[in-house]
C-alpha cells in the first residue's frame, strides 16, 4: 500500500490526487462544477491524467495500442457517449477546447515552444 500512495500523478501524491478527483466527481454529480475555463481545465486535467495512467499500466494497451494517449482519446469519447460525464460538463469542456481556442493555443505552444536546460 505504501508503494501505491507514493505514486505521483501530474506531480501530486496519490492521496492528494484522490482527494481532488473526489471533489471534482462530487461537484459534477451535484451540478456545481464551475463553468468556463476553470472548471473545464480542472476536469480535463484530472481525468486526462487518470485515463493516461490507466493506459500506461494496462499491459496490452501499453504495448500494442499506444498506452495512455489512446485511452485518453477513446476513454473520454466512451464516457461522453455513454453519458457517464454529465452533459453540462461535457458541453463546458467542448466549448473550452473548441470555441475558446485552447486546443489551437496548445498546439501552437507545442510547435513554437522553446527548449531550455
The first five atom37 places (N, CA, C, CB, O) and aatype in JSON, in Angstrom:
{
  "aatype": [20, 20, 20, 20, 20, 20, 20, 20, 20, 20, 20, 20, 20, 20, 20, 20, 20, 20, 20, 20, 20, 20, 20, 20, 20, 20, 20, 20, 20, 20, 20, 20, 20, 20, 20, 20, 20, 20, 20, 20, 20, 20, 20, 20, 20, 20, 20, 20, 20, 20, 20, 20, 20, 20, 20, 20, 20, 20, 20, 20, 20, 20, 20, 20, 20, 20, 20, 20, 20, 20, 20, 20, 20, 20, 20, 20, 20, 20, 20, 20, 20, 20, 20, 20, 20, 20, 20, 20, 20, 20, 20, 20, 20, 20, 20, 20, 20, 20, 20, 20, 20, 20, 20, 20, 20, 20, 20, 20, 20, 20, 20, 20, 20, 20, 20, 20, 20],
  "atom_mask": [
    [1, 1, 1, 1, 1],
    [1, 1, 1, 1, 1],
    [1, 1, 1, 1, 1],
    [1, 1, 1, 1, 1],
    [1, 1, 1, 1, 1],
    [1, 1, 1, 1, 1],
    [1, 1, 1, 1, 1],
    [1, 1, 1, 1, 1],
    [1, 1, 1, 1, 1],
    [1, 1, 1, 1, 1],
    [1, 1, 1, 1, 1],
    [1, 1, 1, 1, 1],
    [1, 1, 1, 1, 1],
    [1, 1, 1, 1, 1],
    [1, 1, 1, 1, 1],
    [1, 1, 1, 1, 1],
    [1, 1, 1, 1, 1],
    [1, 1, 1, 1, 1],
    [1, 1, 1, 1, 1],
    [1, 1, 1, 1, 1],
    [1, 1, 1, 1, 1],
    [1, 1, 1, 1, 1],
    [1, 1, 1, 1, 1],
    [1, 1, 1, 1, 1],
    [1, 1, 1, 1, 1],
    [1, 1, 1, 1, 1],
    [1, 1, 1, 1, 1],
    [1, 1, 1, 1, 1],
    [1, 1, 1, 1, 1],
    [1, 1, 1, 1, 1],
    [1, 1, 1, 1, 1],
    [1, 1, 1, 1, 1],
    [1, 1, 1, 1, 1],
    [1, 1, 1, 1, 1],
    [1, 1, 1, 1, 1],
    [1, 1, 1, 1, 1],
    [1, 1, 1, 1, 1],
    [1, 1, 1, 1, 1],
    [1, 1, 1, 1, 1],
    [1, 1, 1, 1, 1],
    [1, 1, 1, 1, 1],
    [1, 1, 1, 1, 1],
    [1, 1, 1, 1, 1],
    [1, 1, 1, 1, 1],
    [1, 1, 1, 1, 1],
    [1, 1, 1, 1, 1],
    [1, 1, 1, 1, 1],
    [1, 1, 1, 1, 1],
    [1, 1, 1, 1, 1],
    [1, 1, 1, 1, 1],
    [1, 1, 1, 1, 1],
    [1, 1, 1, 1, 1],
    [1, 1, 1, 1, 1],
    [1, 1, 1, 1, 1],
    [1, 1, 1, 1, 1],
    [1, 1, 1, 1, 1],
    [1, 1, 1, 1, 1],
    [1, 1, 1, 1, 1],
    [1, 1, 1, 1, 1],
    [1, 1, 1, 1, 1],
    [1, 1, 1, 1, 1],
    [1, 1, 1, 1, 1],
    [1, 1, 1, 1, 1],
    [1, 1, 1, 1, 1],
    [1, 1, 1, 1, 1],
    [1, 1, 1, 1, 1],
    [1, 1, 1, 1, 1],
    [1, 1, 1, 1, 1],
    [1, 1, 1, 1, 1],
    [1, 1, 1, 1, 1],
    [1, 1, 1, 1, 1],
    [1, 1, 1, 1, 1],
    [1, 1, 1, 1, 1],
    [1, 1, 1, 1, 1],
    [1, 1, 1, 1, 1],
    [1, 1, 1, 1, 1],
    [1, 1, 1, 1, 1],
    [1, 1, 1, 1, 1],
    [1, 1, 1, 1, 1],
    [1, 1, 1, 1, 1],
    [1, 1, 1, 1, 1],
    [1, 1, 1, 1, 1],
    [1, 1, 1, 1, 1],
    [1, 1, 1, 1, 1],
    [1, 1, 1, 1, 1],
    [1, 1, 1, 1, 1],
    [1, 1, 1, 1, 1],
    [1, 1, 1, 1, 1],
    [1, 1, 1, 1, 1],
    [1, 1, 1, 1, 1],
    [1, 1, 1, 1, 1],
    [1, 1, 1, 1, 1],
    [1, 1, 1, 1, 1],
    [1, 1, 1, 1, 1],
    [1, 1, 1, 1, 1],
    [1, 1, 1, 1, 1],
    [1, 1, 1, 1, 1],
    [1, 1, 1, 1, 1],
    [1, 1, 1, 1, 1],
    [1, 1, 1, 1, 1],
    [1, 1, 1, 1, 1],
    [1, 1, 1, 1, 1],
    [1, 1, 1, 1, 1],
    [1, 1, 1, 1, 1],
    [1, 1, 1, 1, 1],
    [1, 1, 1, 1, 1],
    [1, 1, 1, 1, 1],
    [1, 1, 1, 1, 1],
    [1, 1, 1, 1, 1],
    [1, 1, 1, 1, 1],
    [1, 1, 1, 1, 1],
    [1, 1, 1, 1, 1],
    [1, 1, 1, 1, 1],
    [1, 1, 1, 1, 1],
    [1, 1, 1, 1, 1],
    [1, 1, 1, 1, 1],
    [1, 1, 1, 1, 1]
  ],
  "atom_positions": [
    [[0.82, -1.2, 0.0], [0.0, 0.0, 0.0], [0.86, 1.25, 0.0], [-0.93, 0.0, 1.2], [0.48, 2.27, -0.58]],
    [[2.01, 1.19, 0.64], [2.88, 2.35, 0.67], [3.35, 2.71, -0.73], [4.08, 2.09, 1.58], [3.48, 3.89, -1.05]],
    [[3.6, 1.71, -1.57], [4.02, 1.95, -2.94], [2.94, 2.69, -3.72], [4.37, 0.64, -3.63], [3.24, 3.6, -4.49]],
    [[1.68, 2.31, -3.52], [0.56, 2.95, -4.19], [0.43, 4.4, -3.79], [-0.73, 2.21, -3.89], [0.25, 5.27, -4.64]],
    [[0.53, 4.68, -2.5], [0.37, 6.05, -2.02], [1.55, 6.95, -2.37], [0.17, 6.04, -0.54], [1.41, 8.17, -2.37]],
    [[2.7, 6.36, -2.66], [3.85, 7.18, -3.04], [3.86, 7.47, -4.54], [5.14, 6.48, -2.64], [4.7, 8.23, -5.02]],
    [[2.93, 6.87, -5.28], [2.83, 7.14, -6.72], [2.41, 8.59, -6.93], [1.82, 6.18, -7.39], [1.61, 9.13, -6.16]],
    [[2.94, 9.2, -7.97], [2.58, 10.58, -8.29], [1.87, 10.62, -9.63], [3.82, 11.5, -8.31], [2.29, 9.99, -10.6]],
    [[0.79, 11.37, -9.67], [0.07, 11.63, -10.91], [0.02, 13.14, -11.06], [-1.38, 11.0, -10.9], [-0.35, 13.86, -10.14]],
    [[0.4, 13.61, -12.23], [0.55, 15.04, -12.54], [1.24, 15.81, -11.42], [-0.82, 15.65, -12.81], [0.87, 16.95, -11.11]],
    [[2.24, 15.2, -10.84], [3.04, 15.86, -9.81], [2.47, 15.83, -8.41], [3.25, 17.24, -10.2], [3.09, 16.33, -7.48]],
    [[1.28, 15.24, -8.25], [0.64, 15.17, -6.93], [0.81, 13.78, -6.36], [-0.85, 15.54, -7.02], [0.77, 12.79, -7.09]],
    [[0.99, 13.7, -5.04], [0.95, 12.4, -4.38], [-0.44, 11.8, -4.58], [1.3, 12.52, -2.86], [-1.42, 12.52, -4.74]],
    [[-0.5, 10.49, -4.56], [-1.76, 9.79, -4.83], [-2.87, 10.23, -3.87], [-1.56, 8.28, -4.73], [-4.02, 10.37, -4.29]],
    [[-2.54, 10.45, -2.61], [-3.6, 10.83, -1.66], [-4.23, 12.16, -2.04], [-3.04, 10.91, -0.22], [-5.44, 12.33, -1.92]],
    [[-3.42, 13.12, -2.51], [-3.96, 14.42, -2.92], [-4.72, 14.3, -4.24], [-2.84, 15.46, -3.05], [-5.74, 14.96, -4.44]],
    [[-4.23, 13.46, -5.12], [-4.92, 13.26, -6.38], [-6.3, 12.65, -6.14], [-4.09, 12.36, -7.31], [-7.27, 13.04, -6.79]],
    [[-6.39, 11.7, -5.23], [-7.68, 11.08, -4.91], [-8.63, 12.11, -4.31], [-7.49, 9.89, -3.93], [-9.82, 12.12, -4.65]],
    [[-8.14, 12.96, -3.44], [-8.98, 14.0, -2.82], [-9.5, 14.96, -3.88], [-8.19, 14.77, -1.73], [-10.69, 15.27, -3.9]],
    [[-8.61, 15.44, -4.75], [-9.02, 16.37, -5.81], [-10.01, 15.69, -6.76], [-7.78, 16.87, -6.59], [-11.0, 16.31, -7.15]],
    [[-9.75, 14.45, -7.12], [-10.67, 13.72, -8.0], [-12.03, 13.54, -7.36], [-10.09, 12.35, -8.36], [-13.06, 13.68, -8.03]],
    [[-12.06, 13.24, -6.07], [-13.32, 13.08, -5.36], [-14.11, 14.38, -5.36], [-13.07, 12.62, -3.91], [-15.33, 14.37, -5.57]],
    [[-13.44, 15.49, -5.12], [-14.12, 16.79, -5.11], [-14.71, 17.09, -6.49], [-13.14, 17.92, -4.7], [-15.82, 17.6, -6.59]],
    [[-13.97, 16.77, -7.55], [-14.46, 17.02, -8.9], [-15.65, 16.13, -9.23], [-13.34, 16.8, -9.92], [-16.63, 16.59, -9.81]],
    [[-15.57, 14.86, -8.85], [-16.68, 13.93, -9.12], [-17.94, 14.38, -8.38], [-16.31, 12.49, -8.72], [-19.03, 14.37, -8.95]],
    [[-17.79, 14.77, -7.13], [-18.95, 15.22, -6.35], [-19.53, 16.51, -6.93], [-18.55, 15.44, -4.87], [-20.75, 16.65, -7.02]],
    [[-18.66, 17.44, -7.32], [-19.18, 18.69, -7.89], [-19.85, 18.46, -9.23], [-18.05, 19.71, -8.04], [-20.82, 19.15, -9.56]],
    [[-19.37, 17.5, -10.02], [-20.05, 17.15, -11.28], [-21.4, 16.49, -11.0], [-19.16, 16.21, -12.13], [-22.39, 16.79, -11.66]],
    [[-21.42, 15.61, -10.02], [-22.66, 14.89, -9.7], [-23.75, 15.83, -9.21], [-22.39, 13.82, -8.65], [-24.93, 15.64, -9.52]],
    [[-23.38, 16.84, -8.44], [-24.36, 17.79, -7.91], [-24.59, 19.0, -8.82], [-23.93, 18.27, -6.54], [-25.38, 19.88, -8.49]],
    [[-23.89, 19.04, -9.95], [-24.09, 20.13, -10.91], [-23.52, 21.46, -10.48], [-25.52, 20.29, -11.17], [-24.01, 22.5, -10.92]],
    [[-22.51, 21.45, -9.64], [-21.92, 22.71, -9.17], [-20.5, 22.91, -9.7], [-21.91, 22.75, -7.65], [-19.75, 23.73, -9.17]],
    [[-20.14, 22.17, -10.73], [-18.83, 22.34, -11.35], [-18.76, 23.74, -11.97], [-18.55, 21.24, -12.42], [-19.69, 24.12, -12.68]],
    [[-17.71, 24.5, -11.71], [-17.62, 25.86, -12.28], [-17.68, 25.84, -13.8], [-16.33, 26.55, -11.81], [-17.11, 24.95, -14.44]],
    [[-18.36, 26.81, -14.36], [-18.42, 26.94, -15.82], [-17.18, 27.69, -16.29], [-19.73, 27.67, -16.27], [-16.5, 28.35, -15.49]],
    [[-16.9, 27.61, -17.55], [-15.79, 28.34, -18.13], [-14.48, 27.61, -18.01], [-15.67, 29.68, -17.48], [-14.43, 26.39, -17.8]],
    [[-13.42, 28.37, -18.16], [-12.09, 27.8, -18.24], [-11.68, 27.07, -16.96], [-11.09, 28.88, -18.53], [-11.06, 26.0, -17.05]],
    [[-12.0, 27.59, -15.81], [-11.56, 26.99, -14.55], [-12.1, 25.57, -14.38], [-12.01, 27.85, -13.37], [-11.34, 24.65, -14.09]],
    [[-13.39, 25.4, -14.56], [-13.98, 24.08, -14.4], [-13.56, 23.1, -15.47], [-15.48, 24.2, -14.39], [-13.27, 21.94, -15.19]],
    [[-13.53, 23.57, -16.71], [-13.15, 22.69, -17.82], [-11.71, 22.24, -17.71], [-13.38, 23.38, -19.16], [-11.41, 21.06, -17.88]],
    [[-10.81, 23.17, -17.42], [-9.39, 22.83, -17.34], [-9.14, 21.86, -16.19], [-8.55, 24.1, -17.15], [-8.38, 20.91, -16.35]],
    [[-9.76, 22.1, -15.04], [-9.59, 21.22, -13.9], [-10.11, 19.81, -14.21], [-10.3, 21.79, -12.68], [-9.43, 18.82, -13.92]],
    [[-11.29, 19.73, -14.78], [-11.87, 18.43, -15.13], [-11.0, 17.68, -16.13], [-13.28, 18.61, -15.7], [-10.69, 16.51, -15.93]],
    [[-10.61, 18.36, -17.21], [-9.8, 17.72, -18.25], [-8.43, 17.3, -17.73], [-9.64, 18.66, -19.43], [-7.93, 16.24, -18.1]],
    [[-7.84, 18.12, -16.88], [-6.51, 17.81, -16.36], [-6.55, 16.56, -15.48], [-5.96, 19.0, -15.56], [-5.72, 15.66, -15.64]],
    [[-7.49, 16.49, -14.57], [-7.55, 15.38, -13.63], [-7.98, 14.09, -14.33], [-8.51, 15.7, -12.49], [-7.34, 13.05, -14.13]],
    [[-9.03, 14.13, -15.13], [-9.49, 12.9, -15.76], [-8.59, 12.47, -16.92], [-10.91, 13.07, -16.24], [-8.48, 11.28, -17.2]],
    [[-7.96, 13.42, -17.59], [-6.97, 13.07, -18.6], [-5.78, 12.36, -17.98], [-6.51, 14.32, -19.35], [-5.28, 11.38, -18.53]],
    [[-5.32, 12.86, -16.83], [-4.2, 12.21, -16.14], [-4.59, 10.82, -15.66], [-3.73, 13.06, -14.95], [-3.79, 9.89, -15.72]],
    [[-5.82, 10.67, -15.17], [-6.29, 9.37, -14.71], [-6.36, 8.37, -15.87], [-7.66, 9.5, -14.04], [-5.89, 7.24, -15.74]],
    [[-6.94, 8.77, -16.98], [-7.02, 7.87, -18.14], [-5.63, 7.56, -18.69], [-7.9, 8.49, -19.24], [-5.38, 6.45, -19.15]],
    [[-4.73, 8.54, -18.66], [-3.36, 8.31, -19.1], [-2.66, 7.26, -18.24], [-2.57, 9.63, -19.07], [-1.99, 6.38, -18.77]],
    [[-2.82, 7.35, -16.94], [-2.21, 6.36, -16.04], [-2.79, 4.98, -16.28], [-2.42, 6.77, -14.59], [-2.05, 3.99, -16.28]],
    [[-4.1, 4.9, -16.48], [-4.73, 3.6, -16.75], [-4.14, 3.0, -18.02], [-6.26, 3.75, -16.89], [-3.83, 1.81, -18.06]],
    [[-3.98, 3.8, -19.06], [-3.41, 3.3, -20.31], [-1.96, 2.92, -20.19], [-3.56, 4.33, -21.37], [-1.51, 1.98, -20.85]],
    [[-1.21, 3.62, -19.34], [0.21, 3.33, -19.2], [0.51, 2.12, -18.31], [0.91, 4.52, -18.64], [1.62, 1.6, -18.34]],
    [[-0.46, 1.67, -17.53], [-0.22, 0.49, -16.69], [-0.95, -0.76, -17.17], [-0.63, 0.79, -15.27], [-0.73, -1.84, -16.64]],
    [[-1.82, -0.62, -18.18], [-2.52, -1.77, -18.74], [-1.61, -2.42, -19.78], [-3.9, -1.34, -19.37], [-1.3, -1.8, -20.79]],
    [[-1.17, -3.67, -19.54], [-0.14, -4.27, -20.39], [-0.45, -4.31, -21.89], [0.1, -5.65, -19.93], [0.37, -3.84, -22.68]],
    [[-1.57, -4.84, -22.29], [-1.87, -4.96, -23.72], [-2.0, -3.59, -24.38], [-3.15, -5.76, -23.93], [-1.47, -3.36, -25.46]],
    [[-2.71, -2.71, -23.71], [-2.91, -1.36, -24.25], [-1.58, -0.62, -24.35], [-3.9, -0.56, -23.37], [-1.31, 0.05, -25.34]],
    [[-0.75, -0.75, -23.32], [0.54, -0.07, -23.3], [1.46, -0.58, -24.42], [1.22, -0.27, -21.95], [2.14, 0.21, -25.07]],
    [[1.47, -1.87, -24.63], [2.4, -2.47, -25.58], [1.94, -2.35, -27.04], [2.6, -3.93, -25.25], [2.74, -2.01, -27.91]],
    [[0.67, -2.62, -27.3], [0.22, -2.74, -28.67], [-0.65, -1.6, -29.19], [-0.52, -4.0, -28.82], [-0.77, -1.43, -30.4]],
    [[-1.25, -0.81, -28.32], [-2.2, 0.19, -28.77], [-1.75, 1.64, -28.57], [-3.5, 0.0, -28.07], [-2.4, 2.55, -29.07]],
    [[-0.67, 1.87, -27.87], [-0.18, 3.23, -27.72], [-0.28, 3.79, -26.32], [-0.89, 4.12, -28.64], [0.09, 4.94, -26.1]],
    [[-0.77, 3.02, -25.39], [-0.76, 3.43, -23.99], [-1.77, 4.5, -23.63], [0.57, 3.92, -23.63], [-2.93, 4.47, -24.06]],
    [[-1.31, 5.44, -22.83], [-2.19, 6.44, -22.25], [-2.88, 7.34, -23.25], [-1.43, 7.27, -21.31], [-4.03, 7.73, -23.04]],
    [[-2.21, 7.67, -24.34], [-2.81, 8.58, -25.32], [-4.08, 7.99, -25.92], [-1.8, 8.9, -26.43], [-5.08, 8.69, -26.06]],
    [[-4.05, 6.72, -26.26], [-5.21, 6.09, -26.88], [-6.35, 5.94, -25.88], [-4.82, 4.72, -27.46], [-7.52, 6.05, -26.25]],
    [[-6.03, 5.69, -24.63], [-7.07, 5.58, -23.6], [-7.7, 6.94, -23.34], [-6.5, 4.99, -22.29], [-8.91, 7.03, -23.12]],
    [[-6.9, 8.0, -23.36], [-7.46, 9.35, -23.2], [-8.44, 9.67, -24.31], [-6.34, 10.4, -23.17], [-9.52, 10.22, -24.06]],
    [[-8.07, 9.34, -25.54], [-8.94, 9.65, -26.68], [-10.22, 8.82, -26.64], [-8.19, 9.4, -28.01], [-11.32, 9.37, -26.64]],
    [[-10.07, 7.51, -26.61], [-11.24, 6.64, -26.69], [-11.99, 6.52, -25.37], [-10.84, 5.28, -27.17], [-13.2, 6.35, -25.35]],
    [[-11.27, 6.61, -24.26], [-11.93, 6.57, -22.95], [-12.8, 7.79, -22.73], [-10.9, 6.45, -21.84], [-13.93, 7.68, -22.26]],
    [[-12.26, 8.96, -23.06], [-13.06, 10.19, -22.94], [-14.27, 10.18, -23.85], [-12.2, 11.4, -23.25], [-15.35, 10.61, -23.46]],
    [[-14.09, 9.69, -25.08], [-15.2, 9.59, -26.02], [-16.27, 8.62, -25.52], [-14.7, 9.16, -27.4], [-17.46, 8.89, -25.61]],
    [[-15.82, 7.48, -24.98], [-16.77, 6.49, -24.46], [-17.54, 7.02, -23.26], [-16.05, 5.19, -24.09], [-18.75, 6.82, -23.15]],
    [[-16.83, 7.7, -22.35], [-17.51, 8.25, -21.16], [-18.54, 9.29, -21.55], [-16.49, 8.86, -20.2], [-19.59, 9.4, -20.91]],
    [[-18.26, 10.07, -22.58], [-19.22, 11.06, -23.06], [-20.38, 10.39, -23.78], [-18.54, 12.07, -23.99], [-21.54, 10.75, -23.57]],
    [[-20.09, 9.41, -24.64], [-21.12, 8.72, -25.41], [-22.11, 8.01, -24.5], [-20.49, 7.74, -26.37], [-23.31, 8.04, -24.75]],
    [[-21.62, 7.35, -23.45], [-22.48, 6.62, -22.53], [-23.05, 7.49, -21.42], [-21.72, 5.46, -21.93], [-23.62, 6.97, -20.46]],
    [[-22.9, 8.79, -21.53], [-23.44, 9.77, -20.58], [-22.96, 9.57, -19.15], [-24.94, 9.72, -20.6], [-23.68, 9.85, -18.2]],
    [[-21.72, 9.07, -18.99], [-21.13, 8.97, -17.66], [-20.74, 10.36, -17.18], [-19.88, 8.02, -17.67], [-20.87, 10.7, -16.01]],
    [[-20.25, 11.16, -18.12], [-19.94, 12.56, -17.83], [-21.21, 13.36, -18.05], [-18.75, 13.09, -18.73], [-21.84, 13.23, -19.1]],
    [[-21.62, 14.19, -17.07], [-22.85, 14.98, -17.25], [-22.77, 15.87, -18.49], [-23.1, 15.84, -16.0], [-21.7, 16.33, -18.88]],
    [[-23.92, 16.09, -19.11], [-23.97, 16.85, -20.36], [-23.45, 18.27, -20.21], [-25.4, 16.89, -20.88], [-22.78, 18.78, -21.12]],
    [[-23.73, 18.92, -19.07], [-23.26, 20.3, -18.91], [-21.73, 20.36, -18.78], [-23.91, 20.94, -17.67], [-21.11, 21.31, -19.26]],
    [[-21.14, 19.38, -18.14], [-19.67, 19.33, -18.03], [-19.06, 19.04, -19.39], [-19.23, 18.25, -17.0], [-18.06, 19.66, -19.77]],
    [[-19.65, 18.12, -20.13], [-19.17, 17.81, -21.47], [-19.26, 19.02, -22.39], [-19.95, 16.64, -22.05], [-18.33, 19.3, -23.14]],
    [[-20.37, 19.73, -22.32], [-20.55, 20.93, -23.15], [-19.54, 22.01, -22.75], [-21.98, 21.47, -23.01], [-19.0, 22.7, -23.62]],
    [[-19.29, 22.16, -21.46], [-18.31, 23.15, -20.99], [-16.91, 22.82, -21.51], [-18.31, 23.21, -19.45], [-16.18, 23.71, -21.93]],
    [[-16.55, 21.54, -21.47], [-15.23, 21.12, -21.96], [-15.12, 21.31, -23.46], [-14.96, 19.65, -21.59], [-14.07, 21.71, -23.96]],
    [[-16.2, 21.02, -24.2], [-16.2, 21.21, -25.65], [-16.05, 22.68, -25.99], [-17.49, 20.65, -26.26], [-15.28, 23.03, -26.89]],
    [[-16.76, 23.54, -25.28], [-16.64, 24.98, -25.5], [-15.23, 25.46, -25.21], [-17.64, 25.74, -24.63], [-14.67, 26.26, -25.96]],
    [[-14.65, 24.98, -24.14], [-13.29, 25.37, -23.76], [-12.28, 24.95, -24.82], [-12.91, 24.77, -22.4], [-11.4, 25.73, -25.18]],
    [[-12.4, 23.74, -25.31], [-11.42, 23.23, -26.27], [-11.62, 23.82, -27.67], [-11.5, 21.73, -26.34], [-10.64, 24.12, -28.36]],
    [[-12.85, 23.99, -28.1], [-13.11, 24.43, -29.47], [-13.34, 25.94, -29.57], [-14.3, 23.69, -30.04], [-12.57, 26.65, -30.21]],
    [[-14.4, 26.42, -28.94], [-14.8, 27.81, -29.11], [-13.83, 28.79, -28.45], [-16.19, 28.02, -28.56], [-13.58, 29.87, -28.97]],
    [[-13.29, 28.42, -27.3], [-12.35, 29.3, -26.61], [-10.96, 29.23, -27.22], [-12.29, 28.96, -25.13], [-10.11, 30.07, -26.92]],
    [[-10.71, 28.24, -28.06], [-9.45, 28.16, -28.78], [-8.29, 27.58, -27.99], [-9.07, 29.48, -29.25], [-7.14, 27.8, -28.36]],
    [[-8.56, 26.86, -26.91], [-7.45, 26.31, -26.13], [-6.66, 25.28, -26.92], [-7.98, 25.68, -24.86], [-5.43, 25.23, -26.81]],
    [[-7.32, 24.47, -27.7], [-6.62, 23.46, -28.49], [-5.67, 24.12, -29.49], [-7.63, 22.57, -29.24], [-4.54, 23.66, -29.66]],
    [[-6.11, 25.2, -30.13], [-5.23, 25.94, -31.05], [-4.03, 26.51, -30.3], [-6.0, 27.07, -31.75], [-2.9, 26.45, -30.78]],
    [[-4.29, 27.07, -29.13], [-3.2, 27.62, -28.33], [-2.21, 26.54, -27.92], [-3.75, 28.32, -27.08], [-1.0, 26.74, -28.0]],
    [[-2.7, 25.4, -27.5], [-1.83, 24.32, -27.04], [-0.97, 23.79, -28.18], [-2.67, 23.18, -26.44], [0.23, 23.56, -28.0]],
    [[-1.55, 23.59, -29.35], [-0.79, 23.11, -30.49], [0.27, 24.15, -30.89], [-1.72, 22.8, -31.68], [1.41, 23.78, -31.2]],
    [[-0.09, 25.41, -30.89], [0.87, 26.47, -31.21], [2.0, 26.51, -30.19], [0.18, 27.82, -31.26], [3.17, 26.7, -30.56]],
    [[1.67, 26.34, -28.94], [2.7, 26.34, -27.89], [3.63, 25.15, -28.04], [2.05, 26.33, -26.5], [4.83, 25.27, -27.8]],
    [[3.1, 24.0, -28.43], [3.95, 22.84, -28.65], [4.9, 23.05, -29.82], [3.1, 21.61, -28.89], [6.07, 22.67, -29.75]],
    [[4.4, 23.65, -30.88], [5.22, 23.84, -32.07], [6.29, 24.91, -31.84], [4.34, 24.23, -33.25], [7.43, 24.73, -32.25]],
    [[5.92, 25.99, -31.21], [6.86, 27.11, -31.07], [7.59, 27.15, -29.74], [6.13, 28.4, -31.27], [8.4, 28.05, -29.5]],
    [[7.31, 26.19, -28.87], [7.92, 26.18, -27.55], [9.44, 26.13, -27.62], [7.4, 25.02, -26.76], [10.02, 25.58, -28.55]],
    [[10.05, 26.72, -26.62], [11.5, 26.77, -26.57], [12.0, 25.74, -25.57], [11.99, 28.17, -26.2], [11.47, 25.63, -24.47]],
    [[13.01, 25.01, -25.95], [13.63, 24.04, -25.06], [14.76, 24.73, -24.32], [14.14, 22.81, -25.84], [15.61, 25.38, -24.93]],
    [[14.76, 24.59, -23.01], [15.85, 25.17, -22.23], [16.26, 24.17, -21.15], [15.44, 26.54, -21.6], [15.44, 23.41, -20.63]],
    [[17.53, 24.2, -20.83], [18.04, 23.28, -19.81], [18.26, 24.01, -18.51], [19.33, 22.63, -20.27], [18.68, 23.4, -17.53]]
  ]
}
